[in-house]
Amino acid sequence: MYKYTIYVTYKGKVYQTNVLADKNQPEDEVYRIAKEQVEKQWAN
């Protein structure tokens, strides 16, 4: 598992989030996970 630090733009602001993912996981999948994390955080 690798730790990726991803910057996601959400509602006009940039957020930093960390994603733990397998090193063979496609880049677009890692970004999708990061975006979901940010959306879940702001939904609460």
Summary of the structure (lengths in Angstrom):
residues: 44
radius of gyration: 10.5
end to end distance: 27.7
largest distance: 31.3
contacts: 95
relative contact order: 0.27
helix: 39%
strand: 41%
